[in-house]
Amino acid sequence: MTGTPVSRSRQPLPEPVATPQTAPYWEMAAAGVLALRRCSSCSAAFHGAVDCCPECGSGATGWFAASGRARLYSYVIVHRGEGGFTERTPYAVAVVELEEGPRMLTGISGIEPTPESLVLDMPLQVAFEKRGGYALPVFAPAEGVQG
């Protein structure tokens, strides 16, 4: 069987695309701040640039600076990446539960991506990975936590 060889040339990692709705999030990230939304009606905090509160439906929401503290809720270790992620394998993709309540999908850095190192409920702290003109929030073990 013959075929076209698959090119494994270095490809860039994808960059986010800011929109008017997400611009405040990316501006705060560039300043090293994790941004969340808070509802003025019910005080629920949530992650994402949606125009209404997922708890009560109110449109009275605004951005605020989150603490950046979280706990590891779930993860998967990726052993076979595609595109720009090929050279990064293995790496961990996780769901973290933020101190303010919401959960977010993110990357894990500063620790070996192994089941022995990635302990559920371990304390994490936000860090920012520069990618092109953006700063992406990722999470690393909180100060003093060893993997």
PyMOL commands that set and color helices and strands:
alter all, ss='L'
color gray80, all
select helices_A, chain A and resi 23-30+83-88
alter helices_A, ss='H'
color red, helices_A
select strands_A, chain A and resi 35-39+45-46+61-65+69-78+91-98+103-108+123-131+134-141
alter strands_A, ss='S'
color yellow, strands_A
deselect
rebuild
show_as cartoon
